[in-house]
Amino acid sequence: GDMQMMGAKMAVEQINAKGGVNGKKLEAVIMDDACEPKQAVAVANQIVNQKIKYVVGHLCSGSTQPASKLYEDEGILMITPAATNPAITQQGYKMVFRTIGTDDQQGPTAGKYIAGTIKPKKLAILHDKQQYGEGIAKEVRKTVEAGGIKPVLFEGVNKGQTDFSALITKMKKEGVEFIYYGGYHPELGLLLRQSKEQGFDAKYMGPEGVGNKDISAIAGPASEGLLVTLPADFSADPANADLVAAFKAKNQDPTGPFVMPAYAGVQIIADAIKGAKTEDAVKLADYIRKNSFDTPIGKVAFKENGDLKEFEFVIFTWHADATKTPVK
C-alpha cells in the first residue's frame, strides 16, 4: 500500500507544482481498506459521501472488486495500479481501469518458465485462498499442466497463518523440489524462513504480491534466490531519470512494482481532464478508453474493459538484501 500511496502522492505534488489541472490543484485524500473486502466497501461509501470523483486504488484484488461496484453505480472513476485479478475488469463496468497487467498474463509468464526452464520433477503449487492468490495459482497450474507437468500438491494456506511445519513436512515427504506460491509476502516470508530452519531447500517462486522489501525482513537469508514475477523495473527507464531523482531526494524507493503504475494512474486522470475539457468522471472514462497517454510506465492505451492493451511481466531473482535482478 505504501508503494501505491507514494507514487500517487508524488504525481499529485508534481502536477500541482506545474500549476495543477486547468488552474486547479489536485487534492490527495488517503483512505485505507486494510485489504479487507468489508472495509473496502466502507471506504468506497466514504468516497461517495465525500463526493470524491476519482480513485487511484484499491490495492488487493479481493477489496478492489466489491469497491468497484459502488464506483460503477455512483459514476466514480477508478484506476487500480495494483489489483491484478482478471475478474475485476470482466464485470462489464465502464468506470474501472487498471495500470498494471492481469494474472492471466502473469500466471502464464511464471508457468511457462517453470515448465520450460525449471522443469521440476515434483512441483507444489500453494495459495492463500484469497481472490488474488488462488486465482493466480490456478493460472500457473493451468499453464504448467499444458506444459506437461502435473503438480504433486495444490493446496491452500490461511491468511495470517504463522506455522507451516506440517505443510513443510508434507512437501518433504512428497519430494517437492519447486514451489509456486500465490499470495502476499507475510505468509511466504514465514514459509521461506521455516523451510530453511527445517532443512527443506526447495526453490520458491511467487507473483508481484510477494515482491516486497518486507519479505527480506521476514525471511532474512532464506529470501535469497526467490523467483518473482514483477512489472518491468520502470525506475531503470532513462526517461524516468528525473522522476527517480525526485523520489530519491525524499529518501523513497521508486523501484517497487506499484509506484510508477500509481503515478501513471494520477497522471492519466489529470491528462484526461485537460484533454476532455471536463471534470465529469463518466465523460473522462469514455475519453480514457479512446485515447493514449504518456506515463512513467510508457505510452499506454486501454481495451474496452479497462485493461491495458499491453503489459509485460518480467521474472526476477530476489536477494536477501531486498534487491532484485532480472533473470536472463
N, C-alpha and C positions, 0 to 999 in steps of 0.2 A: 504493500500500500504506500509506503514511503516513496518508492520509485515513481509511482504514478503521480503522487502529490507534488513531488519535486519537479518533475517535468512540466506539469500543468502550471504550477506557480511561476516557474521561470518564463514560460510563454506569456502569461498574463503580465508579468513585470516588464518583459522586453517590448511587448506590443504597446503597453501604456507609456513606456519611455519614449516611444516614437510617435506619441500623440494619440494613442488609443485607436478606436474604430469609429471612423466618421466623426472625429472630435469628441467622442465619449470614451471614458475609461472603463475597462473591464474590471469587475469585482469578483474575486475568488471566494466562494463560500465553501468551507471544508465540512464534509459530513463523513461519518464513519459507520459502516454497516457491520463491522467485525466479521465479515464473510459469513454472516448468518442470514438465511433467507427471510425469516420473520422480521429481523431488524432492518433488512434492506427495504422491505415494504414500508416499514415505519419511516425510514429515511426518505423514501420516494414520496410519501404523503407529506412530509415536512417541506420537501422541494415544491410540491404542488401548492401547499398552503402559503409558502413564501413567494409564490409567483415567479420562481426561478425558471427560466425558459431553456437553458442549455446545461447539459450534464456531461462531464468527462468522467466516465466510470460506467458501471461498477468494476470491481477487480475480479472477484471469484465468480465463476460461471453460475454456481448454484444460487448466488444472490442477485446476479445480473438479470437472470431470466424472469423472476417474479416482479422485479422493479420495472423491467422493460414494458410490461403490460400496462402499468399505470402511466408511464410516459407516453405510450401509444394512445391510450384513451384520453389523456389530457393535453395532447399536442405539444409535448416537450421533446426537444431534440437530444438524443443520447448517442455519444460516441464512446465505446469502451476501448481502451488501449491494452487490455489485458485478458478479458474473458474469451476463451478460445473454443468453447463447446459449440459445435455446429448448430444445435437446436435453437440457439438464440436468434439466429437470422433465418430460421426456417419457419417462422411464425406468420409470415406474410405481412409483417409490420412495415410502415413507411418511415417511422421516426428513429429507427435503430440502425446504427452503423458501428463498424469497428476498424481500428487502425493496427490490427495485428492479424496474423493468419489464424487458421482454424485447425482443430485436432484431426480432421480428416485430411489435412495436409501434413501436419506434424507427426501424427502416428505412423503413416506410411514411410516418412523420412527415417524414423527410428527403426521400423520393422524391416525395411529393405536393407539397412546397414547390418542389423542383427543377422538376417537370413543370408545376405550376400558376402559379408566381410567377417563377422564374428563366427558364424556357423557353429553355435554351441550344440553339443550332443544332448545336454539336459538344460532346458530353459524354463525358468519360472516367471510368470507374469503376476505381479501383485498390484493392488489398488486400494484406495481409501474409502470405497463405497459411496463416494460423492459424485455429483454430475460430471465434474471435470475429470477427476482421477479415473473413475470406472470407464467413462466414455473414451478416454484416450487409450486406456489399457485394452479395450475391445478393438480399437482401430489397429493397435500393434499386433494383437492376436490374429486378426483377420489377415494382416499383411504377411506375418511370418508363416502362417499356415499355407497361404498361397505360394510362399517360397519353399514349401516342403518341410517346415519344422513344426512339430506338434508340441506345445508346451506340456511339461510334466505336471505343472501346477498352474492354476488360475484362481487366485484367492484374494479375498478382501481382508483388510485390517480396519480397525476403528479409528476415526478421527480422535486425536488426543491420547491414543494408546501409547504406553511407555515401556512395556515389557514385551519383547519379541523373542524371548528364549525358546518358547515352544515352536514358533514358526521356523526359527533358525535350525533347531534340532530336526524338524521335518524336512527342511531343504537339504541338510547334510545327509540324511538317510536316503533321500531321493538322488543324491549325487549331483545336485544342481551346480552348474558352472557359471551361469549368467542369469541375472535377474533384471527384468524391466519393472520399474515402479511408477505407477500412475498416481499422482497426488502432489502434495506440497512438502516443503523442506523439513518441518519439525519432525514428522514421523520417519522420513527417510534418514535424516541425520542420526536419530537414535538407532535405527536399524543398521546403518553403516557401522556405528561405534560398537554396538553389541555383537555384530558379526565378527569384527576384528578381535574383540575381547574373548569370543568363544572359538577362535581359531578357524573361522569359516571364511575362506579367502576368495569366494566367487566375486566376479566383477558385476557392478551395478550400472544401470542407465536410467535416466528419468527425463521428464519434459521440462518446459521452462518454469513450471511451478516449483521446481527444486533448485533452480539456478539462482540461488540467493546467498549472499555472503554469510548469512547466519548458519548455513549448513556446515560451513567450516568451523564455526564456533561450537556447534553441537557435536560434530563428528571428529574434529581435530584431524590427526594424521590419516584417519580412516576415510576422509573425503578425497584423498589423493587418488586420481585416476578414474573417478566417477565420470561417466559419459553423460552429456546433457544436450538435448536439442533446444536451441535458442534462436531468436531472431538474429540476423547478422549483427555484428557489433557496429552500430551506426556511429559510435563515437570515433571509429577509425576512419570514417569518410572524411577526406580533406575538406570537403565542402562544409563540414560542421566544425572546423577548427576554432572559429571564434566562439561558437556556442559552447564547445567543450571547455574552452578557456574561462568562459563566464561561470560555468558550474564549478570548475576547479578553484576559481577565485573565492567561491563561497565554501570551500572545503567539501564539495558534494561530488559524488561519483556518478559520472554520466554514462557508465557502461552497463548499468542494469537494464534488463530486457524491456521494461515498461516505461523507461524515462523518455526516450525520444518519441515513441508512439503516443505518449500522453501530451507531450509538447505539440506534436502534429495534430492531435485532436482539437486543442485550443486554437491553433493556427487556422485549421480548416474552417472552424466556426467563424472566426474573425474575417477571414478572406471571403467566406460566403456572404456575410453581412454586407461587406463592401461591394462584392460582385453583383449580388441580387438587389442591392439598394433597398433592403428591408430588414427589419429585426423579427419578422414573423417566422416562428420556428417551422411551421408547416411548409411555407414557401422556401425556406432555407433548405429543408430536407430534399425538396424537389431539385433545387439548384445544385446541391452537393452530388446528387445522383447523376446529374447531366454534365458535370464539369470535372476538370482535373486540377490538382493542387501541388505546388512545390513545397515540400516539407523536409524536415531533417531525416525522414525515413525514405526520402526520394520523391519522385513525381508519382502521385497516387491518383487513382480513379476507382470508382465503385461499381459493383454489379447492382442489379435491380434490388437484390435482397439486402444490400447494405454492407456486404463483404467487399474487401479489396479485390480488384481484378487480378492482382499478382502479389504474392508474398513468399519469401523464401525462409525456410528454417535451415540452420547450419548445425552440424554436430561439433561440440567442443569437448575437450578433456578438461575436467575441473581439477584444480590443485588445492592442496591443504592450506595455502595462504590466501585462498578465495580468488585467485586469478584464474584465467582460463585461456586455453589455446585451441584454435580451430584444428579439427582432425583433417589431415590432408587426404 
